[in-house]
Amino acid sequence: MENTSSDRDEPALMHPTDAEIASGRGSRSYAPTLTKDFVTERHRAYSSFPLRDSSVIDHPIFGWLRRDDALLLYEMAFFTPGNILEFGTHRGLSSSVMSEALTDAGKDYIIHTLEINREYLSDAKQSHLKAGLTNIRYHTGDAAKKVKRFLKKNKKFGFVFVDHSHRYDPTRIVCESLSDLMIDGGFAVFHDYVDRRNFDEDDHEYNVVKAIRDALPSHFIFRRISGCCALFQCQGDRLNAKRTARPGYPPTPGELV
Ligand SMILES: C[S@@+](CC[C@H](N)C(=O)[O-])C[C@H]1O[C@@H](n2cnc3c(N)ncnc32)[C@H](O)[C@@H]1O
């Protein structure tokens, strides 16, 4: 998959500074990565979706996706080269957006979604059933344990959406596993990356940025910010990739391949 974005000066392609994230100024508007325009009318509709609390989409399925988050998820699911793995189902909003995109793209791929809370998962299943979304498989339990099982079975995914616990260890564990879980060229999106709570020392619930810095291997290339999400692409020499913090991080746009 090629990155067709040509404008290297586009702000969303620049990694925000820590100060920007810490002060709540790191969020960016959606722009396509793999295409030039919205891919379907449904995709376009997310750009003007009604809002709740002036920030997140007011969807029949409750959740916390911004328009720019939903637009990015839809595009990545539409173009995925394989099955999708989601960390954190909650009530099924993000999985419904990705499920629609797979269906609209005419792809038979499946979304595997992981959730620790049985009640949430049951709600999500019911909402998906009501909406006629059948390309989703549900897994209850701690994501870290489920991931071990996927790795053992050598399962590979074209797109991974990380939105479960935003604490340091759960995010680090995902980062350490991603390389072996993903198809080369596939994308990973981390929700709540651009969130000031990641830089609040008293908030131990949010440590997404540090976990990624410490544990995401260096062949995951930063691509863009959309809403509060960060997009990385699994690309390059995975055998020689460093598994620890990389020098010169965050990357400048000039480093984008
Ligand atoms: C922010 S919500 C997910 C929202 C969902 N992605 C959406 O946009 O509709 C996070 C979810 O992750 C679940 N979760 C938290 N820790 C988890 C873990 N260790 N393994 C699996 N799920 C977890 C929570 O129960 C919660 O439902």
The ligand as an SDF file (V2000), in Angstrom:
LIG
                    3D

 27 29  0  0  0  0  0  0  0  0999 V2000
  -12.5230    3.5280   25.2910 C   0  0  0  0  0  0  0  0  0  0  0  0
  -13.4270    2.0520   25.4050 S   0  0  0  0  0  0  0  0  0  0  0  0
  -13.4290    1.4590   23.7370 C   0  0  0  0  0  0  0  0  0  0  0  0
  -14.2980    2.2580   22.8230 C   0  0  0  0  0  0  0  0  0  0  0  0
  -14.5150    1.6400   21.4690 C   0  0  0  0  0  0  0  0  0  0  0  0
  -13.2510    1.3540   20.7970 N   0  0  0  0  0  0  0  0  0  0  0  0
  -15.3240    2.5780   20.6170 C   0  0  0  0  0  0  0  0  0  0  0  0
  -14.7330    3.5310   20.0550 O   0  0  0  0  0  0  0  0  0  0  0  0
  -16.5220    2.4010   20.5060 O   0  0  0  0  0  0  0  0  0  0  0  0
  -12.2650    0.9890   26.1560 C   0  0  0  0  0  0  0  0  0  0  0  0
  -12.7960   -0.4120   26.3860 C   0  0  0  0  0  0  0  0  0  0  0  0
  -11.6920   -1.2830   26.6340 O   0  0  0  0  0  0  0  0  0  0  0  0
  -12.0560   -2.2070   27.6310 C   0  0  0  0  0  0  0  0  0  0  0  0
  -10.8140   -2.6800   28.2770 N   0  0  0  0  0  0  0  0  0  0  0  0
  -10.0810   -2.0480   29.2200 C   0  0  0  0  0  0  0  0  0  0  0  0
   -9.0180   -2.7870   29.5480 N   0  0  0  0  0  0  0  0  0  0  0  0
   -9.0540   -3.9060   28.7950 C   0  0  0  0  0  0  0  0  0  0  0  0
   -8.2340   -5.0510   28.6840 C   0  0  0  0  0  0  0  0  0  0  0  0
   -7.1290   -5.1910   29.4210 N   0  0  0  0  0  0  0  0  0  0  0  0
   -8.5680   -6.0000   27.7810 N   0  0  0  0  0  0  0  0  0  0  0  0
   -9.6850   -5.8810   27.0240 C   0  0  0  0  0  0  0  0  0  0  0  0
  -10.5050   -4.8080   27.1010 N   0  0  0  0  0  0  0  0  0  0  0  0
  -10.2100   -3.8430   27.9700 C   0  0  0  0  0  0  0  0  0  0  0  0
  -12.9790   -1.4280   28.5560 C   0  0  0  0  0  0  0  0  0  0  0  0
  -13.8320   -2.3000   29.2700 O   0  0  0  0  0  0  0  0  0  0  0  0
  -13.7210   -0.5050   27.5990 C   0  0  0  0  0  0  0  0  0  0  0  0
  -14.9420   -1.0460   27.2140 O   0  0  0  0  0  0  0  0  0  0  0  0
  1  2  1  0
  2  3  1  0
  2 10  1  0
  3  4  1  0
  4  5  1  0
  5  6  1  0
  5  7  1  0
  7  8  2  0
  7  9  1  0
 10 11  1  0
 11 12  1  0
 11 26  1  0
 12 13  1  0
 13 14  1  0
 13 24  1  0
 14 15  1  0
 14 23  1  0
 15 16  2  0
 16 17  1  0
 17 18  1  0
 17 23  2  0
 18 19  1  0
 18 20  2  0
 20 21  1  0
 21 22  2  0
 22 23  1  0
 24 25  1  0
 24 26  1  0
 26 27  1  0
M  CHG  2   2   1   9  -1
M  END
$$$$
